[in-house]
Amino acid sequence: MMLFSIIKIVTLHSLMCGTVFLLLLSVFVTLLFSKKLAYLSVAVNAMICILFGIALFEGFPIHELELAHDNIPYRWILYSFNFIFSNLVMVSIIIYVISGFEKTILKSENLYIKLRQEVQEKVVKENLLQEAVTHYKSLFFFNPLPMIIYHPTTLRLLYVNKSAIHCYGYNKKEFLDMKVNRLLQCDEETFRNKVRRDYVHQRDRHYCKNGNPILVDINASNIRLNGSWVRLAIIRDITSEAAYIAAIEKKNKKMKEIAHLQSHVIRNPLSRIMGIIELLQSDPVAAEELDQLLSYLMQSAQELDTVVASIVKRTEEEMKED
């Protein structure tokens, strides 16, 4: 194309068409090749204009070129300057626009990569969150301890696990249609006064569906669920445990009573018997005094027999209860 432009200028004396082809050549190089080659094409066009200028000053037959009729070399210089300047400006603008497009494309690619990474991270987090939700749901619904979730304002039961259904005897629908204070058979205000704090650990008496009372140990705290605060209560039935402890305490009380009988009640008649025997062994005793001592001895022996029989009876009762 460059050779074609030069031929048009030299042979066909068409300056306008020739320089237009040179300009189009620079545009073509700028669009397809690197920045260096684009500016090199401008430099080549400038060199062509300089060579034509030298040729004009050396007597090149330029009179038929489409410039003017007088002062041709200087007009050629002015035209060449305007052409090179326009060529340089056009190439610079194209390079600037292409650079802008490249930056925009690069930003778009970076943004796309970043968005894809964020989407992947979000998917991973959602998967982890789903796994955590599944895990905590399993911990709630399949927990061996009764667990309930209720609204702290309305006191409506929101969720119950299988252990709670088994413990209280209500089915799931009955649970979700009732308020938590019904388990205590008290009014709402009384229930709220019991659980004013954010975390509560206490023992209380609950009532099953059949009306039977159970003694429970409760751990209740506020948790965030589906964007709102609710109350989670973990309940442990300690009725059997409390009954077992009460039985042990009752047994200990009886054992203390037996120990008291052994250490104090038995000692009194036994001491009297030992004293009478010692008195009989020490000095001769008159007949009347002997009868009296034997009477005391019989009374002490009978009292000792009564105490021993009482201890044996209580011991047998304890053995039967065990």
C-alpha positions as CSV (number, residue, x, y, z in Angstrom):
1,M,0.0,0.0,0.0
2,M,2.9,2.3,0.7
3,L,4.4,1.6,-2.7
4,F,1.0,2.1,-4.3
5,S,0.7,5.5,-2.6
6,I,4.1,6.7,-3.8
7,I,3.4,5.5,-7.4
8,K,0.1,7.5,-7.3
9,I,1.9,10.6,-6.2
10,V,4.7,10.3,-8.7
11,T,3.0,8.9,-11.8
12,L,-0.6,10.0,-11.5
13,H,0.3,13.4,-9.8
14,S,-2.6,12.7,-7.3
15,L,-1.2,14.1,-4.0
16,M,-4.5,13.8,-2.1
17,C,-5.1,10.1,-3.0
18,G,-1.5,9.2,-2.3
19,T,-1.4,10.8,1.2
20,V,-4.9,9.3,2.0
21,F,-3.5,5.9,1.2
22,L,-0.5,6.6,3.5
23,L,-2.8,7.7,6.2
24,L,-5.0,4.6,5.8
25,L,-1.8,2.5,6.0
26,S,-0.9,4.0,9.4
27,V,-4.4,3.4,10.6
28,F,-4.2,-0.2,9.4
29,V,-0.8,-0.8,11.1
30,T,-2.1,0.9,14.3
31,L,-5.1,-1.4,14.4
32,L,-3.3,-4.6,13.7
33,F,0.1,-4.3,15.1
34,S,2.0,-2.9,18.2
35,K,2.3,0.6,19.3
36,K,5.9,0.8,18.1
37,L,5.0,-0.2,14.6
38,A,2.2,2.3,14.6
39,Y,4.5,5.2,15.4
40,L,7.1,3.7,13.0
41,S,4.4,4.0,10.2
42,V,4.1,7.7,11.1
43,A,7.8,8.1,10.9
44,V,7.9,6.4,7.5
45,N,5.2,8.7,6.2
46,A,7.2,11.7,7.5
47,M,10.3,10.3,5.8
48,I,8.4,10.0,2.5
49,C,7.2,13.6,2.8
50,I,10.8,14.7,3.6
51,L,12.1,12.9,0.5
52,F,9.5,14.5,-1.7
53,G,10.4,17.9,-0.2
54,I,14.1,17.3,-1.0
55,A,13.1,16.2,-4.5
56,L,11.1,19.4,-5.0
57,F,14.1,21.5,-4.0
58,E,16.3,19.5,-6.4
59,G,14.0,20.1,-9.4
60,F,11.5,17.3,-9.3
61,P,8.7,18.1,-11.9
62,I,6.0,18.8,-9.3
63,H,4.2,21.4,-11.4
64,E,1.4,19.0,-12.1
65,L,0.7,18.1,-8.5
66,E,-2.5,19.2,-6.9
67,L,-0.9,21.9,-4.7
68,A,-0.9,25.3,-6.1
69,H,0.6,27.3,-9.0
70,D,3.3,29.2,-7.1
71,N,5.7,28.7,-4.2
72,I,5.3,24.9,-4.5
73,P,8.2,23.8,-2.2
74,Y,7.0,25.9,0.7
75,R,3.4,24.8,0.2
76,W,4.6,21.2,0.1
77,I,6.3,21.7,3.5
78,L,3.2,23.2,5.0
79,Y,1.0,20.4,3.6
80,S,3.5,17.7,4.7
81,F,3.6,19.2,8.3
82,N,-0.2,19.2,8.5
83,F,-0.4,15.7,7.1
84,I,2.2,14.3,9.5
85,F,0.6,16.1,12.5
86,S,-2.8,14.7,11.5
87,N,-1.3,11.3,11.0
88,L,0.3,11.4,14.4
89,V,-2.8,12.7,16.1
90,M,-5.0,10.0,14.5
91,V,-2.6,7.2,15.4
92,S,-2.3,8.6,19.0
93,I,-6.1,8.7,19.3
94,I,-6.5,5.2,17.9
95,I,-3.8,3.9,20.3
96,Y,-5.5,5.7,23.2
97,V,-8.9,4.3,22.3
98,I,-7.4,0.8,21.8
99,S,-5.6,1.1,25.2
100,G,-8.9,2.1,26.8
101,F,-10.6,-0.8,25.2
102,E,-7.8,-3.1,26.4
103,K,-8.0,-1.7,29.9
104,T,-11.8,-2.1,29.9
105,I,-11.5,-5.7,28.7
106,L,-8.8,-6.4,31.2
107,K,-11.0,-4.9,34.0
108,S,-13.9,-6.9,32.7
109,E,-11.8,-10.1,32.8
110,N,-10.5,-9.3,36.3
111,L,-14.0,-8.5,37.4
112,Y,-15.3,-11.7,35.8
113,I,-12.5,-13.7,37.5
114,K,-13.2,-12.0,40.8
115,L,-17.0,-12.6,40.5
116,R,-16.4,-16.2,39.6
117,Q,-14.1,-16.6,42.7
118,E,-16.7,-14.9,44.8
119,V,-19.4,-17.1,43.4
120,Q,-17.2,-20.2,44.1
121,E,-16.5,-19.0,47.6
122,K,-20.2,-18.3,48.2
123,V,-21.1,-21.8,46.9
124,V,-18.5,-23.3,49.3
125,K,-19.8,-21.2,52.2
126,E,-23.4,-22.1,51.4
127,N,-22.4,-25.8,51.3
128,L,-20.6,-25.5,54.6
129,L,-23.6,-23.6,56.0
130,Q,-26.0,-26.2,54.7
131,E,-23.8,-28.9,56.3
132,A,-23.7,-27.0,59.6
133,V,-27.5,-26.5,59.4
134,T,-28.0,-30.2,58.8
135,H,-25.6,-31.1,61.6
136,Y,-27.3,-28.8,64.1
137,K,-30.7,-30.0,63.0
138,S,-29.6,-33.5,63.7
139,L,-28.3,-32.5,67.1
140,F,-31.7,-30.9,67.8
141,F,-34.2,-33.4,66.4
142,F,-32.3,-36.6,67.3
143,N,-30.9,-35.4,70.7
144,P,-31.6,-38.0,73.5
145,L,-32.6,-35.1,75.8
146,P,-35.9,-33.3,75.3
147,M,-35.4,-29.9,73.5
148,I,-37.9,-27.2,72.7
149,I,-37.7,-23.8,70.9
150,Y,-40.3,-21.2,71.7
151,H,-40.9,-17.5,71.0
152,P,-39.9,-15.4,74.1
153,T,-42.7,-12.9,73.5
154,T,-45.7,-15.0,72.5
155,L,-44.4,-18.2,74.3
156,R,-45.6,-20.2,71.3
157,L,-43.7,-23.4,70.8
158,L,-41.9,-23.4,67.4
159,Y,-39.9,-26.6,67.3
160,V,-39.8,-29.8,69.5
161,N,-37.6,-32.9,69.1
162,K,-38.6,-36.5,69.3
163,S,-37.4,-36.9,72.9
164,A,-39.7,-34.1,74.0
165,I,-42.6,-35.8,72.3
166,H,-41.7,-39.1,74.0
167,C,-41.2,-37.4,77.4
168,Y,-44.4,-35.3,77.6
169,G,-46.7,-37.5,75.6
170,Y,-47.9,-34.7,73.3
171,N,-47.7,-35.2,69.5
172,K,-46.0,-32.6,67.3
173,K,-49.2,-30.8,66.3
174,E,-50.3,-30.6,69.9
175,F,-47.0,-29.1,70.9
176,L,-47.0,-26.5,68.1
177,D,-50.6,-25.4,69.1
178,M,-49.7,-24.7,72.7
179,K,-47.7,-22.3,74.7
180,V,-44.7,-23.3,76.8
181,N,-46.2,-22.2,80.1
182,R,-48.7,-25.0,79.8
183,L,-45.9,-27.5,80.6
184,L,-45.7,-25.8,84.0
185,Q,-49.5,-25.3,84.4
186,C,-49.0,-21.6,85.2
187,D,-50.0,-18.3,83.7
188,E,-47.8,-16.4,81.2
189,E,-46.7,-13.7,83.7
190,T,-45.5,-16.3,86.3
191,F,-43.6,-18.1,83.6
192,R,-41.9,-14.9,82.3
193,N,-40.8,-14.1,85.9
194,K,-39.0,-17.4,86.1
195,V,-37.0,-16.9,82.9
196,R,-36.2,-13.2,82.8
197,R,-32.4,-13.6,82.3
198,D,-30.8,-14.5,78.9
199,Y,-29.5,-17.7,80.3
200,V,-31.4,-19.8,82.9
201,H,-30.3,-23.0,84.7
202,Q,-33.0,-24.2,87.1
203,R,-35.0,-27.1,88.4
204,D,-38.8,-27.0,88.0
205,R,-41.8,-29.2,87.9
206,H,-43.4,-30.0,84.6
207,Y,-46.6,-31.8,83.8
208,C,-47.1,-34.4,81.0
209,K,-50.1,-34.8,78.9
210,N,-51.6,-37.4,81.2
211,G,-51.2,-35.0,84.2
212,N,-48.3,-36.8,85.8
213,P,-45.7,-34.4,87.2
214,I,-42.0,-34.8,86.4
215,L,-39.0,-33.0,88.0
216,V,-36.8,-31.5,85.3
217,D,-33.4,-29.7,85.1
218,I,-33.6,-26.9,82.5
219,N,-30.9,-25.0,80.6
220,A,-32.5,-22.2,78.6
221,S,-30.8,-19.5,76.5
222,N,-31.5,-17.1,73.7
223,I,-30.4,-18.0,70.2
224,R,-30.7,-16.4,66.7
225,L,-33.0,-18.4,64.3
226,N,-34.1,-17.2,60.8
227,G,-33.3,-13.6,61.6
228,S,-35.1,-13.4,65.0
229,W,-34.3,-14.2,68.6
230,V,-35.9,-17.3,70.1
231,R,-35.5,-19.4,73.2
232,L,-33.9,-22.8,73.3
233,A,-34.5,-25.0,76.3
234,I,-32.7,-28.3,77.0
235,I,-34.6,-30.4,79.4
236,R,-33.5,-33.3,81.5
237,D,-36.0,-35.5,83.4
238,I,-34.5,-36.0,86.8
239,T,-37.6,-37.6,88.4
240,S,-36.0,-41.0,88.9
241,E,-32.8,-39.4,90.0
242,A,-34.5,-37.3,92.5
243,A,-36.5,-40.3,93.8
244,Y,-33.3,-42.3,94.1
245,I,-31.6,-39.5,96.0
246,A,-34.6,-39.1,98.3
247,A,-34.6,-42.9,99.0
248,I,-30.9,-42.8,99.8
249,E,-31.5,-39.8,102.2
250,K,-34.4,-41.7,103.8
251,K,-32.2,-44.8,104.2
252,N,-29.4,-42.7,105.7
253,K,-31.8,-41.2,108.2
254,K,-32.9,-44.6,109.3
255,M,-29.3,-45.8,109.6
256,K,-28.6,-42.9,111.8
257,E,-31.5,-43.8,114.0
258,I,-30.3,-47.4,114.2
259,A,-26.8,-46.1,115.0
260,H,-28.3,-43.9,117.7
261,L,-30.1,-46.8,119.2
262,Q,-26.9,-48.9,119.2
263,S,-24.7,-46.2,120.7
264,H,-27.1,-44.6,123.2
265,V,-30.3,-46.5,123.9
266,I,-28.6,-49.9,124.3
267,R,-25.9,-48.4,126.4
268,N,-28.3,-47.4,129.3
269,P,-29.7,-50.8,130.2
270,L,-26.4,-52.5,129.4
271,S,-24.6,-50.1,131.8
272,R,-27.2,-50.8,134.6
273,I,-26.8,-54.6,134.1
274,M,-23.0,-54.3,134.2
275,G,-23.2,-52.2,137.4
276,I,-25.6,-54.6,139.2
277,I,-23.3,-57.5,138.3
278,E,-20.3,-55.7,139.6
279,L,-22.1,-54.8,142.8
280,L,-23.1,-58.5,143.4
281,Q,-19.5,-59.6,142.8
282,S,-17.9,-57.1,145.1
283,D,-19.6,-57.5,148.6
284,P,-22.1,-59.9,150.2
285,V,-25.7,-58.6,149.8
286,A,-28.6,-59.0,152.1
287,A,-31.7,-61.0,151.0
288,E,-33.9,-58.0,150.6
289,E,-31.3,-55.9,148.8
290,L,-30.6,-59.0,146.6
291,D,-34.2,-59.3,145.5
292,Q,-34.3,-55.6,144.7
293,L,-31.0,-55.9,142.6
294,L,-32.4,-58.9,140.8
295,S,-35.6,-56.9,140.0
296,Y,-33.5,-54.1,138.6
297,L,-31.5,-56.6,136.6
298,M,-34.6,-58.1,135.1
299,Q,-36.0,-54.7,134.2
300,S,-32.7,-53.7,132.5
301,A,-32.6,-57.0,130.7
302,Q,-36.2,-56.6,129.4
303,E,-35.4,-53.0,128.3
304,L,-32.3,-54.3,126.5
305,D,-34.3,-57.0,124.9
306,T,-36.9,-54.4,123.7
307,V,-34.2,-52.2,122.2
308,V,-32.5,-55.1,120.5
309,A,-35.8,-56.2,119.1
310,S,-36.5,-52.7,117.8
311,I,-33.1,-52.6,116.1
312,V,-33.6,-56.0,114.5
313,K,-37.0,-55.0,113.3
314,R,-35.7,-51.8,111.7
315,T,-32.8,-53.6,110.1
316,E,-35.2,-56.2,108.6
317,E,-37.4,-53.4,107.2
318,E,-34.3,-51.8,105.6
319,M,-33.4,-55.1,104.1
320,K,-36.9,-55.6,102.7
321,E,-36.9,-52.1,101.1
322,D,-33.5,-52.8,99.5
